């Protein structure tokens, strides 16, 4: 079978690799579509994502949907030909974090498309994968594969909003309107946020934010506006930092109102990051991280299947597997794309 294999930064090739066969409790899935995530872009252009560096040939991709091609021994409740969204994370269920209900922090996590372990857990931009049956969430045939693959980034967004607590009546600032940020925005609107302001460097990203429900958009170069937010002990009840930049984090902490909540969703550069910790102290802010997701994946898939949230406006481009390099270049260009998908025959 063919796979998109990253050998080093900006050196991705379509290689022939062995087709995996399902073990007991697993299914074989024919991948039909997958979305390019910000971490995929970081691996592609930098050879690393955050603190995780690529150290061996590495298949990218962790946002996919496909159809079941074969069932391993003992698998029930699924059938060959069934359309599924695939949760990329497989937790052990036994470590202290799994027992505490924090499976996203599993000490033995196997997360496809992540270089956090070595050997790396290979990703899903390949024609076939195997996964545990419990990683497969059935979706109706009426939901196309690319839309079904959006369950993963939607789950990330839902987890971040769960970390923030109730949004009903809240004034919220979104810092960073890339694909994940815009998905957060759409979900926050549905969750009852009273007013949502979106901040970004790119005018096109802000246009998408309006499409998905932002009440107001502000360019990050508008320092006067940002200074205004920081006066009188801050402005926003909830701030979601989705830019992954130190400047974005600084803005988030300054703009949050005393007693407010700042959720760190963006993946900051590797190593030490400067943080205005005195603002956390002096304004009694709740500064909370958000990492991947827990049971939100199945919820996200159901929301997409039932059309309770529409993320199609974000889905701007699709490419065939053999054009994966072009897909990554387009996904990196925020002047022309938002969410880019790779389609498999």
C-alpha positions, 0 to 999 in steps of 0.5 A: 500500500502507499503512505505519505512518509516524512523522512525529514523536514520538507522531505515527504515521499509517497512510499510503498509500505506493508499493509497491516493486518488486524489482530484480535480485537482490531479492525482493518480500515481503508482510509478515505479522507484525512485532514492536515492538522497544525501539528502535521504542518509543524512536523512537515516544515520543522521536523518537530511539533512542540517538544516532539522531534521526528527521529525515524521515517514517519507517516503523518496524519491523525484526523481520518475517516474510512470504511472497515475492510476486515475484522479481527478475531472477536470483534463485534458491533462493527461490520465490513463496509461500515463508515467510521471516524477513527479516534487516533488515541488508544489509552491503556485503561490501567495506568493511574491517569486512566483510572482517574478518568484522564485517558488523554494523559495515559502513561502508555498512550498510543496516539497515531501520528505522534512522535512523542514516543520512539519508535514513533506511533505511525500516522494515518495518511496511508491507504490502510490502517489497523485500529482497536475496535473501540477507536472506531466510531460509526457514522452514517453514509450520509456524512462524507468521509472528509466531514467525518474526519473533522471529528478529531479537531472538533473533539479537541475544541470541545475538550478546551471548552469543557476545561473553560466551564460554562460559557452561558452569558460569557464574553469570550476572546479567541486568540488565533483563528486557524482551523482549531480556533475557528472550530472552537468559535463555532462550538462556543457559539453553540454552547451559549457564549454571549459575545465572541471576539476573534483576534488574528494576524490574517484578515482571511482568517478573521473573515472565516471567524465571522462566517462561524459566528464571531460578533467582532474581529480584530487584527492582532496589529491593532495594539490600541484595541488590545491595550483597551482590553487590558485596562481596568483589570481586563475585559473577557470572562473567558479567553481561549489561546489558540495561536500557539505564540508567546505574543498570543499568550501575553494578549490572552493574559492581559485581556482576561478580566480579573477572576476570568479563565484563560485556556491554553490550547495552542502548542507553544514553541519548544522549551521555556516560554515567557509568561506574565505570571504576575497577571495570573496572580494579580488578577486571580486568573484561572490559567488552564491547559487543554490537551487533546480530548477524552470522551469528546471524540464520540460526541464530536462524531455524533454532532457532525453526523446529526448536523448539529454543527456545520464545519464545511465552511472551513474545508477549503481544499482537498488533494489526492495522496500523490499530491501530499506535498502540495497539500502541505504547502497549501495548508501552510498558506493561510492566505488561501486555505483553512482546512486541507484534506487528503483524499484516498481512492 
